[in-house]
Amino acid sequence: MTKIQLIKNNAMKEIKIGKQTWTAQNVDVDQFRNGDKVPIAKNAKEWKKAVKEKKPMMCYNLFENSGEALYNWYAINDNRGLSPEGWHIPSDEEWSILIEKCGGEESGGSALKDTTGWDEYLDDDLNSQDGNGNNKSGFSASPVGMCTEDGDFFGGGTQVHFWTSTEFTKGLAIDSRLFEDRNVVECKASEKGNGYSLRLLKD
């Protein structure tokens, strides 16, 4: 069995929240459990080709200057396994357990969001508000943005999406998402070709 680091060139960090143990950083792994490399898109054309062919692909969000590893859902669901031994990609139900532990969908975002990095926003009265969370959970979610099916990057500073292992329809899967201008945690269906961040849950 090939030994795989969850965070390239760094020791893995983990955090226990309730009875669950999560990776405390977004995953950056470029090979499957069997050692096969995860293809890395170098441009939008390569990304869109993988989406069209429903093939696994990852990319780095260089446009938003985060250098963040993002994956399409075909990589998440690949039968070679993207998570190393002893870990798995959490389901929507397992994400719900985390969210409830942090205060529920209506307010749990603050406990999940990091205390820095989130943009300010204007409230209904046009007053500037702090978009950061209190990170009471230690989850330290950062607003690294996303990649669309067309290979366009956006959302740096304002949002983060995390894939779950739960399929919704043939073309959609569930993700959990956070935004700078609200503390709700949205769990919705997204196109499988989008590039999102990934956290893992210990078995």
SEMI-376639 format. One record per residue: residue number from 0; residue in three letters; y, x, z of N, C-alpha, C in turn. Coordinates in pm, 1 decimal, always signed. Atoms other than C-alpha are relative to their C-alpha. Example, Ala and Ser with C-alpha at 12.3 -4.5 7.8 and 13.67 -1.06 7.14 Angstrom:
 drenkol zalum      nyy      nxx      nzz     cayy     caxx     cazz      cyy      cxx      czz
       0   ALA   -119.0    +89.0     +0.0   -450.0  +1230.0   +780.0   +120.0    +90.0     +0.0
       1   SER   -119.0    -82.0     -6.0   -106.0  +1367.0   +714.0   +109.0    -77.0    +73.0
END
This chain:
 drenkol zalum      nyy      nxx      nzz     cayy     caxx     cazz      cyy      cxx      czz
       0   MET   -120.0    +85.0     +0.0     +0.0     +0.0     +0.0   +124.6    +88.2     +0.0
       1   THR   -123.6    -76.4     +9.5   +337.4   +139.4   -102.5    +94.5    -38.4   +113.7
       2   LYS    -97.1    +27.7   -104.9   +580.6   +173.4   +184.4   +136.1    -23.0    -63.3
       3   ILE   -126.4    +38.1    +62.0   +904.3     +1.2    +91.7   +106.3    -20.4   +107.7
       4   GLN   -112.1    +22.8    -90.6  +1237.1    +18.9   +269.2    +74.6   -125.8    -42.9
       5   LEU    -76.2   +120.5    +29.9  +1432.4   -304.0   +294.0   +141.8    +34.2    -43.8
       6   ILE   -134.0    -46.0    +34.4  +1762.5   -120.4   +274.0    -16.0   +141.9    -51.8
       7   LYS    +23.2   -132.2    +57.3  +1750.8   +175.5    +38.1    +79.6   +106.8    +74.2
       8   ASN    -60.9   -117.0    -64.4  +1822.0   +508.2   +210.7    +54.7    -28.6   +139.7
       9   ASN    -44.7    +32.4   -135.2  +1881.0   +335.1   +543.4   -115.8    -58.4    +79.8
      10   ALA    +98.6    +62.2    -86.9  +1673.0   +232.4   +842.0    +24.9   -150.0     +4.0
      11   MET    -12.3   +144.7     -5.2  +1602.5   -137.4   +855.5    +59.9    -44.4   +133.3
      12   LYS    -55.7    +59.2   -120.6  +1810.4   -335.4  +1104.6    -49.3   -143.7     +9.4
      13   GLU    +47.2   +136.0    -19.1  +1682.2   -657.1  +1254.6    +67.9    -62.1   +120.5
      14   ILE    -65.1    +72.2   -107.9  +1815.5   -925.1  +1486.6    -86.8   -119.4    +37.4
      15   LYS    +75.8   +115.2    -46.9  +1630.7  -1179.6  +1699.8    +96.6   -112.2    +34.7
      16   ILE    -83.3   +117.3    -23.1  +1787.6  -1525.3  +1695.8    -94.2   -113.1    +38.5
      17   GLY    +99.0    +95.7    -48.2  +1597.8  -1773.9  +1908.8   -136.5    +65.1     -3.7
      18   LYS   +135.8    -53.6    +11.2  +1229.1  -1722.7  +1832.2    -22.7    +71.7   -132.7
      19   GLN    +11.8    -63.4   +131.1  +1297.8  -1582.4  +1484.6    +57.4   +141.3     +1.7
      20   THR    -54.7   -134.0    +19.6  +1352.0  -1219.1  +1386.0    +35.2    +16.9   -147.0
      21   TRP    -53.4    -11.1   +135.6  +1568.6  -1168.4  +1076.3    +42.6   +143.9    -29.1
      22   THR    -68.9   -123.4    +35.8  +1687.9   -867.2   +883.6   +148.2    -21.8    +29.1
      23   ALA   -140.3    +12.2    -39.0  +2039.2   -802.2  +1012.8    +94.6    +45.6   -110.2
      24   GLN    -77.8    -36.4   +118.4  +2155.6   -683.6   +669.7    -61.8    -67.5   -120.5
      25   ASN    +56.1    +49.7   +124.6  +2115.7   -812.8   +318.5    -98.3   +102.3    -56.3
      26   VAL   +105.2    -86.5    +53.6  +1805.9   -674.7   +151.7    +47.0    +69.4   -127.6
      27   ASP    -23.1    -76.4   +122.6  +1841.3   -402.2   -110.0   -128.6    +76.3    -28.8
      28   VAL   +128.5    -59.6    +32.3  +1491.6   -330.9   -239.5    -23.1    -14.5   -149.8
      29   ASP    +10.7     +3.0   +145.5  +1419.4   -239.2   -600.2   -144.2    +11.3    -50.0
      30   GLN   +138.8     +4.8    +46.0  +1041.4   -265.6   -608.2    -77.3   -107.3    +74.9
      31   PHE    +84.2   +101.4    -60.3   +776.1   -524.8   -541.1    -99.0    +65.1    +96.8
      32   ARG    +91.8    -49.4   -102.6   +512.0   -494.8   -271.8   -105.3    +95.0    -57.1
      33   ASN   +101.6    -87.1    +61.1   +267.5   -333.2   -516.1    +58.4   +128.4    -58.9
      34   GLY    -64.1   -121.3    +50.3   +521.4    -65.8   -613.9    +65.3    -15.4   -134.8
      35   ASP    -66.2    +23.9   +128.2   +628.1   -216.3   -948.6   +151.0    -11.4    +20.8
      36   LYS   -144.8     +6.2    -10.1   +999.7   -178.4  -1010.4    +53.4   -139.8    -33.9
      37   VAL    -72.8   +121.4    +35.4  +1227.2   -481.9  -1006.1   +101.2    +37.4   -107.7
      38   PRO    -97.7    -34.4   +103.8  +1423.7   -473.8  -1334.4   +143.3    -19.4    +49.9
      39   ILE   -140.7     +6.8    -40.8  +1794.0   -406.0  -1278.5    +86.7    -21.2   -122.8
      40   ALA    -88.8    +29.2   +112.5  +2044.2   -566.8  -1516.0   +122.3    +89.4     +6.2
      41   LYS   -117.3    -86.5     +6.9  +2313.9   -326.6  -1628.3   +120.1    -70.2    -61.8
      42   ASN   -108.8    +76.5    +60.7  +2520.9   -590.2  -1808.2    -39.5   -147.2     -7.1
      43   ALA    +22.7   +144.4     +4.5  +2555.0   -965.0  -1859.0   -107.2    -37.5   -102.4
      44   LYS    +99.1    +29.6   +103.1  +2340.6   -958.8  -2174.2   -141.3    +13.0    +55.6
      45   GLU   +131.8    -19.4    -59.3  +2039.7   -820.4  -1985.5    -30.6   -107.8   +103.6
      46   TRP    +18.2   +104.5   -101.1  +2092.2  -1069.4  -1703.6    -34.0   -133.9    -64.9
      47   LYS    +22.6   +128.2    +67.7  +2111.5  -1369.6  -1937.8   -135.3     -4.2    -68.7
      48   LYS   +130.8     -7.0    +65.3  +1800.1  -1255.2  -2124.4   -111.5    -29.4   +101.1
      49   ALA    +99.1    +24.6   -104.3  +1601.8  -1251.8  -1798.5     -0.5   -146.7    +41.6
      50   VAL    -10.6   +141.8    -35.6  +1730.5  -1599.7  -1713.9    -69.6    -85.8   -105.0
      51   LYS    +59.0    +77.1   +109.2  +1629.7  -1734.3  -2054.3   -151.2    +11.2     -0.4
      52   GLU   +144.6    -24.3     +2.6  +1283.1  -1580.3  -2026.5    -66.3    -28.7   +135.2
      53   LYS    +50.4    +30.8   -134.9  +1248.3  -1680.4  -1658.7    -73.9   +119.1    +61.5
      54   LYS    +59.8   -122.8    -51.4  +1176.8  -1322.5  -1557.0    +80.9    +53.0   +118.1
      55   PRO    -71.7    -54.2   -116.6  +1264.3  -1143.6  -1229.7   +103.1   +103.9    -40.7
      56   MET   -108.1    -94.1    +28.9  +1587.5   -945.9  -1227.7    +88.5    +12.2   +123.0
      57   MET   -101.5    -20.2   -101.9  +1830.2   -793.5   -981.7   +120.3    +66.8    -64.9
      58   CYS   -119.3    -67.8    +49.9  +2181.9   -659.4  -1027.2    +82.8    +42.3   +119.9
      59   TYR    -92.4    -42.2   -105.3  +2457.4   -494.1   -827.5   +138.5    -53.3    -33.2
      60   ASN   -129.5    +63.5    +19.8  +2786.4   -674.0   -781.7   +111.2   +104.1     -0.1
      61   LEU   -100.6   -105.4    +11.1  +3006.1   -390.7   -901.4   +138.0    -56.2    -31.2
      62   PHE   -128.7    +60.5    +34.9  +3276.4   -622.1  -1035.4    +79.9    -34.6   +124.5
      63   GLU    -67.7    +35.2   -125.0  +3355.2   -740.5   -682.1    +11.7   +120.7    +93.5
      64   ASN     -9.9   -125.1    -75.2  +3333.1   -377.6   -563.3    -78.9     -1.5   +131.4
      65   SER    +79.9     +4.1   -121.5  +3069.5   -465.6   -304.8   -125.3    +86.1    -12.0
      66   GLY   +123.9    -72.9    +20.2  +2778.0   -278.4   -461.2   -118.9    -74.4    +57.2
      67   GLU    +99.2    +82.5    -66.7  +2571.5   -567.0   -326.8   -116.3    -34.5    -91.5
      68   ALA   +118.8    +37.8    +76.7  +2213.3   -628.0   -444.3    -13.7   -151.5     -3.6
      69   LEU    +16.9   +143.3    +21.6  +2172.7   -975.6   -590.7   -125.7    -22.8    -83.2
      70   TYR   +127.3    +27.5    +66.0  +1848.3  -1134.6   -712.5     -0.6   -140.4    -59.7
      71   ASN    +26.2   +136.0    +45.6  +1755.1  -1426.9   -934.0   -123.8    -52.7    +71.9
      72   TRP   +108.9    +59.6    -77.7  +1499.2  -1670.7   -795.3   -136.4    +37.8    -56.8
      73   TYR   +127.2    -42.5    +58.8  +1231.7  -1547.8  -1035.9    -49.8   +128.0    +68.0
      74   ALA    +38.8   -117.0    -79.4  +1234.5  -1220.3   -841.3    -47.3    -43.4   +138.6
      75   ILE    +35.8    +52.8   -131.3  +1220.4  -1414.8   -514.3   -141.9    -56.0     -0.7
      76   ASN   +126.3    +73.0     +9.0   +917.4  -1612.3   -634.6   -110.9    +78.2    -69.5
      77   ASP   +100.1    -77.6    +73.3   +731.4  -1332.9   -815.7   -125.2    +20.9    +85.4
      78   ASN   +124.0     -8.1    -78.5   +363.9  -1321.5   -713.4    -34.1   +142.0    +45.9
      79   ARG    +20.8   -135.6    -50.4   +382.8   -943.6   -662.3    +61.9    +20.4   +138.0
      80   GLY    -58.8     -3.5   -133.6   +590.9  -1010.4   -353.2   +117.9    +93.4    +11.3
      81   LEU   -120.3    -82.4    -14.1   +947.6   -890.2   -304.1    +17.6    +51.8   +142.5
      82   SER    -14.9    -40.7   -140.4   +919.4   -865.7    +74.3   -110.7    +96.0    +40.1
      83   PRO   +101.0    -95.2    -47.6   +739.8   -569.8   +235.8    -96.6    -64.2    +99.5
      84   GLU   +101.7    +47.5    -94.1   +433.4   -610.8   +455.2    +63.8    -29.9   +135.0
      85   GLY    -51.0    +38.5   -131.6   +511.0   -794.8   +779.0   +124.0    -87.0     -5.1
      86   TRP   -119.8    +82.1    +18.6   +807.2   -986.0   +635.0    -24.9   -102.6   -109.9
      87   HIS    +10.0    +97.0   +109.2   +855.2  -1290.7   +413.4   +136.5    -59.8    -28.6
      88   ILE   -123.9    +67.7    +39.0  +1126.2  -1477.1   +228.1     +0.3   -136.9    +67.2
      89   PRO     +0.3   +124.4    -77.2  +1226.9  -1768.2   +453.4    +12.9   -123.9    -86.9
      90   SER     -8.6   +129.0    +67.3  +1182.8  -2126.1   +342.8   +126.8    -73.2    +43.2
      91   ASP   -113.1    +84.7    -38.1  +1451.6  -2393.1   +358.8    -18.6    -50.0   +143.3
      92   GLU    +28.5    +47.5   -136.2  +1282.5  -2524.6   +673.6    +27.0   +108.0   +103.0
      93   GLU    -24.7   -109.6    -93.9  +1298.2  -2183.2   +839.0   +148.8    +30.6    +11.4
      94   TRP   -145.0    -13.3     -6.6  +1665.4  -2152.5   +747.7    +59.5   -110.0    +88.7
      95   SER    -50.5   +111.0    -81.1  +1720.1  -2493.5   +909.5    -15.2    +28.9   +148.4
      96   ILE    +19.7    -38.1   -140.4  +1576.4  -2359.5  +1235.9   +109.9    +96.2    +44.4
      97   LEU   -108.5    -94.0    -30.2  +1826.1  -2071.3  +1225.2   +133.0    -72.5    +13.1
      98   ILE   -128.3    +71.5     +0.6  +2116.7  -2301.5  +1143.9    +16.0    -85.4   +124.6
      99   GLU     -6.1    +82.3   -120.6  +2032.4  -2539.5  +1428.1    +23.9    +85.7   +123.9
     100   LYS    -18.8    -90.3   -113.4  +2012.0  -2246.7  +1670.0   +143.9    +48.6     +9.2
     101   CYS   -138.6    -48.8     +4.7  +2363.2  -2143.2  +1560.5   +103.3   -110.5    +12.3
     102   GLY    -95.6   +108.6    -19.9  +2517.4  -2486.9  +1609.6     -9.0   -112.6    -99.0
     103   GLY    +17.9   +107.9    +96.4  +2400.2  -2698.7  +1316.8    +80.0    +18.9   -127.1
     104   GLU    -61.8    -13.1   +132.2  +2512.8  -2747.8   +958.7   +151.1    -19.6     +2.6
     105   GLU   -143.0    +31.1     -1.1  +2857.3  -2879.3  +1053.9    +86.3   +110.9    +58.9
     106   SER    -82.4   -102.3    -65.3  +2969.3  -2580.2  +1261.9    -69.0   +135.2    +15.7
     107   GLY    +75.2   -122.4    -21.6  +2700.0  -2310.7  +1257.2    +46.0   +119.4    -81.1
     108   GLY    -46.2   -108.8    +84.7  +2875.8  -2105.8   +992.2    +76.4   +106.5    +75.1
     109   SER    -79.7    -96.4    -75.0  +3108.9  -1942.7  +1242.5    -88.6   +100.9    +71.3
     110   ALA    +90.4    -90.0    -71.7  +2818.2  -1797.8  +1441.5    -74.9    +92.3    -94.5
     111   LEU    +71.1    -81.3    +98.9  +2661.2  -1663.2  +1120.9    +91.5    +97.8    -72.0
     112   LYS    -93.1    -83.9    +75.3  +2973.6  -1517.1   +958.8    +46.7   +120.2    +81.5
     113   ASP    -50.1   -121.7    -63.6  +3087.0  -1163.5  +1034.8   +144.6    -19.7    +45.4
     114   THR   -135.4    +11.1    -55.0  +3412.5  -1106.6  +1223.2   +105.4    +65.0    -88.2
     115   THR    -93.4    -61.2    +94.9  +3569.7   -914.5   +934.1    -48.5    -24.4   -142.1
     116   GLY    +36.6     +4.8   +140.9  +3576.4   -927.3   +555.4    +25.1   -130.9    -70.4
     117   TRP    -22.2   +131.1    +60.6  +3633.5  -1298.4   +498.9   +149.7    -22.4    -24.3
     118   ASP   -139.6    +22.4    +36.2  +3956.9  -1395.2   +322.1    +64.2   -108.5    +86.3
     119   GLU    -75.9   +109.6    -58.6  +4229.0  -1602.3   +481.8     +8.0   -114.6   -101.3
     120   TYR    -12.7   +115.7    +88.8  +4280.4  -1952.0   +341.7   +110.7    -91.0    +52.1
     121   LEU   -105.0    +94.4    -38.6  +4540.1  -2227.7   +348.3    -62.4   -132.4    +41.4
     122   ASP    +51.0   +129.6    -43.9  +4467.0  -2540.3   +549.8    +77.4   -112.6    -68.7
     123   ASP    -63.1   +115.6    +64.6  +4581.2  -2892.2   +454.7   +151.8     -0.5    +15.0
     124   ASP   -144.8     -8.0    -22.0  +4927.6  -2816.6   +594.9    +58.8   +128.8    -56.5
     125   LEU    -40.3   -124.9    +66.0  +4947.1  -2494.0   +391.8    +28.0   +113.0    +99.0
     126   ASN     -8.0   -109.3    -96.1  +4917.7  -2278.3   +701.5   -116.2    +96.3    -23.1
     127   SER   +103.8   -100.1    +20.9  +4724.8  -1953.7   +670.0    -97.3     +1.0   +117.7
     128   GLN   +103.5     +0.9   -101.8  +4393.9  -1956.6   +857.5    -96.6   +116.7    -21.0
     129   ASP    +95.6   -110.9     +2.9  +4146.7  -1681.6   +942.5   -135.3    -51.7    -48.6
     130   GLY   +128.8    +43.5    +53.1  +3827.8  -1714.3   +737.6   -119.7    +65.8    +66.0
     131   ASN   +110.4    -69.3    -65.8  +3621.0  -1484.2   +958.9    -70.8    -89.5   +100.9
     132   GLY    +74.1    +71.7   -102.1  +3352.7  -1608.1  +1194.7     +5.2    +73.3   +132.5
     133   ASN     +8.3    -70.3   -129.3  +3272.9  -1514.8  +1554.8   -128.5    +82.1    +11.3
     134   ASN   +124.7    -77.1     +8.4  +2927.3  -1376.9  +1463.4    -76.7     +2.1   +132.8
     135   LYS    +70.5     +4.4   -129.2  +2781.6  -1489.3  +1797.8   -150.5    +18.4    -16.1
     136   SER   +143.9    -14.4    +24.1  +2435.8  -1487.6  +1639.6    -41.0   +144.1    -26.6
     137   GLY    +31.4   -136.0    +42.3  +2459.0  -1125.3  +1524.8    -51.9     +8.3   -142.4
     138   PHE    +50.9     +4.2   +137.4  +2358.0  -1232.8  +1173.3    +89.3    +77.6    -97.2
     139   SER    -97.5    -82.9    +73.0  +2674.6  -1069.5  +1029.8     +5.3    -27.3   -149.7
     140   ALA     -9.1    +36.0   +141.3  +2697.4  -1259.9   +702.7   +135.1    +40.3    -57.6
     141   SER   -122.6    -45.5    +65.8  +2953.9  -1098.3   +470.5    +19.1    -75.4   -131.4
     142   PRO    -29.0    +76.4   +122.2  +3126.2  -1269.6   +174.0    -11.7    +86.4   -125.4
     143   VAL    +22.5    -94.4   +109.6  +2969.8  -1060.2   -101.2     +5.8    -64.4   -138.8
     144   GLY     -8.0    +65.9   +129.9  +2998.0  -1323.5   -374.6   -136.5    -22.8    -62.6
     145   MET   +122.0    +37.1    +70.9  +2739.1  -1415.0   -637.7    +10.9    +36.4   -146.7
     146   CYS     +3.4    -19.1   +145.3  +2635.9  -1378.3  -1001.6    -50.9   -128.4    -62.8
     147   THR    +42.4   +122.4    +67.1  +2610.1  -1679.2  -1233.7   -111.4    +29.2    -99.8
     148   GLU   +104.0    -15.2   +102.0  +2338.8  -1740.7  -1492.6    +49.9    +79.1   -120.0
     149   ASP    -59.3    -70.5   +114.1  +2579.0  -1598.0  -1752.2    +34.6   +145.1    +31.1
     150   GLY    -28.1   -138.8    -35.9  +2614.9  -1270.3  -1562.8   +142.0    +24.0    +45.4
     151   ASP   -137.0    -13.0    -49.7  +2965.2  -1339.1  -1428.8     -1.9     +8.5   +152.3
     152   PHE    -10.2    -15.7   -144.4  +3052.5  -1223.3  -1076.1   +125.7    -69.5    +51.5
     153   PHE   -119.1    +54.4    -66.0  +3284.2  -1414.7   -845.0    -32.9    -30.0   +146.1
     154   GLY    +18.9    +43.6   -138.0  +3335.4  -1521.1   -484.9     +8.3   +109.0   +104.5
     155   GLY    -13.9   -104.8   -100.0  +3386.0  -1182.4   -320.0   +113.9    -31.5    +95.7
     156   GLY   -100.6    +32.1   -100.8  +3573.5  -1242.2     +5.8     -0.3   -145.1    +41.3
     157   THR     -7.7   +143.7    -27.6  +3516.5  -1617.8     -5.1   -133.3    -68.3    +22.1
     158   GLN   +127.7    +70.4    -12.6  +3144.8  -1694.6    -10.9   -118.6    +95.3     -5.9
     159   VAL   +127.7    -70.1    +13.6  +2785.1  -1579.4    +19.6   -109.5   -105.7    -10.9
     160   HIS   +114.3    +88.9    +19.0  +2462.8  -1745.6    -94.5   -127.1    +78.2    +31.3
     161   PHE   +128.0    -62.0    -32.3  +2115.8  -1667.5    +41.0   -113.0    -85.5    -57.6
     162   TRP   +114.9    +72.4    +53.8  +1802.5  -1762.9   -150.3    -99.0    -36.4   +111.0
     163   THR   +118.4    +34.2    -77.4  +1521.4  -1949.2    +20.4   -119.3     +3.9    -95.8
     164   SER   +120.6     +1.5    +82.9  +1162.8  -1957.4   -103.5    -33.1   -139.8    -50.8
     165   THR    +30.2   +140.2    +28.4  +1183.1  -2335.6   -148.0    +49.1    -42.4   -138.2
     166   GLU    -33.4    +52.4   +133.0  +1172.4  -2473.5   -501.3    +42.0   -145.6    +12.5
     167   PHE    -48.8   +137.5     -1.9  +1362.5  -2797.0   -566.7    -50.9    -77.0   -121.8
     168   THR    +53.3    +54.1   +124.1  +1284.2  -2873.2   -930.4    -41.7   +117.7    -86.9
     169   LYS    +42.7   -105.6    +91.8  +1158.9  -2678.6  -1231.7   +108.5   +105.5    -21.3
     170   GLY   -108.4    -94.1    +26.8  +1501.7  -2521.9  -1282.1    +87.1    +33.3   +118.7
     171   LEU    -86.2    -16.0   -116.6  +1645.5  -2532.8   -930.1    -79.0    +42.9   +122.7
     172   ALA    +57.2    -39.4   -129.1  +1574.3  -2375.5   -590.6   +108.9    -11.1   +105.3
     173   ILE    -94.1    +21.4   -110.0  +1736.5  -2412.4   -248.5    +59.7   +132.0    +47.9
     174   ASP    -66.3   -113.2    -64.3  +1992.8  -2168.1   -112.5    +82.1    -49.8   +117.4
     175   SER    -91.3    +29.2   -111.0  +2198.1  -2155.9   +207.6   +127.6    +77.6    -25.6
     176   ARG   -127.0    -62.4    +39.3  +2567.9  -2081.2   +159.2   +108.8    -17.5   +104.7
     177   LEU   -112.6     -1.4    -92.6  +2877.2  -1998.8   +362.1   +128.4    +25.5    -78.1
     178   PHE   -130.5    -14.7    +65.7  +3247.7  -2014.6   +270.2   +107.0    +39.4   +101.2
     179   GLU   -105.9    -48.4    -88.8  +3570.2  -1871.6   +407.5    +81.1   -113.4    +60.9
     180   ASP    -92.2   +105.3    -42.1  +3751.7  -2205.1   +443.1    -65.5   -111.7    +80.9
     181   ARG    +66.7    +98.7    -83.3  +3495.1  -2395.3   +651.7   -118.7    +66.3    +70.9
     182   ASN   +109.6    -55.4    -78.9  +3226.6  -2334.7   +911.1   -129.1    -78.0    -15.0
     183   VAL   +125.6    +68.0    +29.5  +2966.9  -2567.6   +766.4    -94.4    +99.5    -67.6
     184   VAL   +100.3    -74.8    +74.0  +2642.3  -2420.2   +634.4    -59.2    -96.4   -101.0
     185   GLU    +49.2    +89.2   +103.6  +2555.8  -2581.6   +302.6   -136.2    +47.8    -50.2
     186   CYS   +133.3    -28.2    +54.1  +2191.3  -2595.4   +193.6    -18.7    -90.0   -121.1
     187   LYS     +0.4    +78.5   +122.8  +2180.8  -2704.9   -169.0    -88.3    +64.6   -106.0
     188   ALA    +79.2    -51.1   +111.9  +1989.5  -2664.5   -493.1    +90.9    +71.9    -98.9
     189   SER    -74.8    -80.9    +96.5  +2107.7  -2397.9   -738.5    -90.2    +37.9   -116.3
     190   GLU    +74.5    -48.7   +114.3  +2006.5  -2273.4  -1081.5    -74.3   +128.1    +36.9
     191   LYS    +82.8   -114.9    -35.5  +1723.1  -2023.8  -1047.4    +49.7   +130.8    -61.1
     192   GLY    -51.2   -120.3    +64.9  +1905.7  -1782.7  -1276.7   +120.9    +60.5    +66.9
     193   ASN   -112.7    -57.9    -73.4  +2192.5  -1728.8  -1031.9    -45.4   +122.1    +79.2
     194   GLY    +28.4   -118.2    -80.4  +2211.6  -1396.0   -848.5    +55.8    -16.6   +139.5
     195   TYR    -39.4    +20.3   -138.8  +2218.6  -1439.2   -471.4    -52.9   +110.9    +89.4
     196   SER    +45.1    -94.7   -101.4  +2173.7  -1228.1   -160.2   -131.6    -45.5    +60.4
     197   LEU   +130.8    +29.2    -57.9  +1851.3  -1212.1    +36.3    -10.4    +57.5   +140.6
     198   ARG    +41.7    -43.6   -132.7  +1753.5  -1194.2   +401.7   -148.9    -31.0    +15.3
     199   LEU   +142.3    +20.3    -22.6  +1395.7  -1171.8   +527.6    -26.1    -38.0   +145.3
     200   LEU    +42.1    +45.4   -132.3  +1213.9  -1319.9   +825.1   -132.1    +69.5    +34.0
     201   LYS   +123.0    -67.5    -41.8   +948.5  -1135.4  +1023.5   -112.8   -101.0    +15.0
     202   ASP   +118.1    +88.7     -8.6   +598.7  -1284.9  +1001.3    -33.6    -33.8   +145.5
END
